[in-house]
């Protein structure tokens, strides 16, 4: 990052400065990621019954917003450069960007294996991948300047870098917001969940069904299951839990068993609770 800042200054390259700025956000993102993992490892307490798992998601959201903000600033600077062509040292730009690419590829390789199942780690990985793409764009700008004298390529590639970053950051923001508002996980079909429960023998009805994400890879469900009288509640509950865990990978289950005609449930909008699916 420091080398790209100095290189961007001496080469007069906005593409290098854009990539260096993004590397600075990487530094902040990785620190946030580490801090979130540390807090998430702390045990739950009476005040925070789910522990600190959600801090991972909050860190991912902050990373995404930070990325978009920086990218919009770089786009504005690129717009100014298009208006007045500035001399850029293409050879220095190319060599420094190539060094940055090597560093980013190593970092992306290290983070890749854990980024598939953890939203917080995916945020850090996206930072590094976007940086690698930014380095490639900077290299291309340097080559175009060296061989063709196209100084506008520096501003153009800084614009490309910013758009790449915004694309990845938008997906990260969307996914983290969905977790924070307790939306149904994208890979779980709520109608299929309801159908699976109803297909269990002796189950008559299902209501107030909710599925949400506590943190990456940890899913929770709450539901009211109406069953026929005279059936062993214990055995029926075991069947429902087993089906949900095996088919949907939901580990945290809260199931209220009710017989037909039960009237003690207060899950209505009038009682301050918006009725679920």
Secondary structure, 3 states (H helix, E strand, C coil): CHHHHHHHHHHCCHHHHHHHHHHHHHHHHHHHHHHHHHHHCCCCCCCCCCCCCHHHHHHHHHHHHHHHHHHHHHHHHHHHHHHCCCCCCHHHHHHHHHHHHHHHHHHHHHHHHHHCCCHHHHHHHHHHHHHHHHHHHHHHHHHHHHHHCCCHHHHHHHHHHHHHHHHHHHHHHHHHHHHHCCCCCCCCCHHHHHHHHHCCCCEEEEEEEEEEEEECCEEEEEEEEEECCCCCHHHHHHHHHHHHHHHHCCCEEEEEEEECCCCCCCCCHHHCCCCCC
